[in-house]
Amino acid sequence: MNTLTQPVPRQNLGISAYAWLKRDIIRGVYPPGEKLLMSHLKERYGLGIGPLREALSQLVAERLVVAISQRGYRVAPMSVAELEDIYDARSHLEGLIVELAVCRGDDAWEADILAKQHTLAKVEKVSGPDDMLDVWDERHKAFHSAIAGGCNSPQLLQVRESLFDQVERYRHLWLCETVFSAVGLETKRREHAALVEALLDRDAFKASSLMREHLLTPVPIIRQLMEKRGLV
């Protein structure tokens, strides 16, 4: 049988359903509280009930979807209280991770940070407006992951990833407001440059403080956007 005509493995279908549905929830295609009708999901993604249920179960675990007993699923609500709690937790955890990374990171860690910073700074030169958001977000995540990786703690990095999943919908509101703004991008460049300088100087206290401040910067902006869109 020609490999091009072979059916897609069920596992791949589940992964695709998860990725597509998560992306749409994060981007507001399905607003907070909306019921996720299986009939609509099947039509939109061209998938069966099995892969979709697997995806929904995983998103329930990530707190992006709420299971309603005998009545299906809804998109999890959003609130200012949750926004502030998640960002506060992230800022403290990331501060600790940065302190450890400064102590444990080697020359390869430093080189990786510099490479990711350089790539992030060049986004506007390699991307048109339609791709700007996706490319900048991907490179921004890679930059911060390079920094965090120096802590050499799989357990802390796993908790970090979990918090990041929970904050994605809130981050997307900020991202849309920032990534198309020259002023917003320049502000982030300056923050990144100061952070990298402290990391290379091996100043754990300063780097940790700058990271916490950097992560909390979006909170007032997101709060205002939530109020404007009636999400509070």
Salt bridges, closest charged atoms under 4 A:
ASP24 OD2 - ARG44 NE 2.84
GLU54 OE2 - ARG10 NH2 3.05
GLU62 OE1 - LYS22 NZ 3.26
GLU84 OE2 - ARG223 NH2 2.88
ASP88 OD1 - HIS92 ND1 3.45
GLU94 OE2 - ARG160 NE 2.84
GLU110 OE2 - ARG202 NH2 2.79
ASP112 OD1 - LYS116 NZ 2.50
GLU124 OE1 - ARG189 NH2 2.51
ASP134 OD2 - ARG23 NH2 3.44
ASP134 OD1 - ARG27 NH2 2.21
ASP137 OD2 - LYS141 NZ 3.52
ASP137 OD1 - ARG171 NH2 2.87
ASP165 OD1 - LYS22 NZ 2.91
GLU168 OE2 - LYS141 NZ 3.10
GLU168 OE1 - ARG171 NH1 3.08
GLU186 OE1 - ARG189 NH1 3.37
GLU186 OE2 - ARG190 NH1 3.86
GLU191 OE1 - LYS188 NZ 3.01
GLU191 OE1 - HIS214 ND1 2.45
